[in-house]
Every structure is written in structure tokens, then in C-alpha cells.
């Protein structure tokens, strides 16, 4: 099944540093979904910031789009399904 990569309009300056992005991931901030994606090097998976998965900070890399994360070699998380549009 193929999904289109969508981007939700958010203020990109809200999460302009890795520290701000990590804080959003640590809070499971749904408002950050679509602004960036977090990828976990040890699992090879990328997620929405609000995903229930709890990676260690040292293993996380941030990407601006799902396509960028996939080009870096990560696959979409099966738990939060970052390529699907939420209602």
C-alpha cells in the first residue's frame, strides 16, 4: 500500500533547533506532528513527534519530511504511521 508524503502547515521556527525538537518528542507533542520527524538509528524507524515510542536522545536524528527520513534509510513506524494523514 502506498501513501503520499504530506506536510502539515506549521510554523517551522517553533522547532528550529534539535533541543526544541527533542522537547516536543519528550512531551509527545501532537502540535509538532508534521513539523518534523524523528528517526531512531538503533531501530531504523522514523516517527511522528507524538509517537508513544520512547527512544534515547543519543539515538535520535531529526528530519524535516518523511521523504527525507526515508532517503536517509529509515522506514515508517508501524505504531504511529507517520505517512498517513490523521483525521
Residue, then its C-alpha position, 0 to 999 in steps of 0.5 A: x500500500x502506498x501513501x503520499x508524503x504530506x506536510x502539515x502547515x506549521x510554523x517551522x521556527x517553533x522547532x528550529x533547533x534539535x533541543x526544541x525538537x527533542x522537547x516536543x518528542x519528550x512531551x509527545x507533542x501532537x502540535x509538532x506532528x508534521x513539523x518534523x520527524x524523528x528517526x531512531x538509528x538503533x531501530x531504523x524507524x522514523x516517527x511522528x513527534x507524538x509517537x508513544x515510542x520512547x527512544x534515547x536522545x543519543x539515538x535520535x536524528x531529526x528530519x524535516x519530511x518523511x521523504x527525507x527520513x526515508x532517503x536517509x534509510x529509515x522506514x515508517x513506524x508501524x505504531x504511529x504511521x507517520x505517512x498517513x494523514x490523521x483525521 
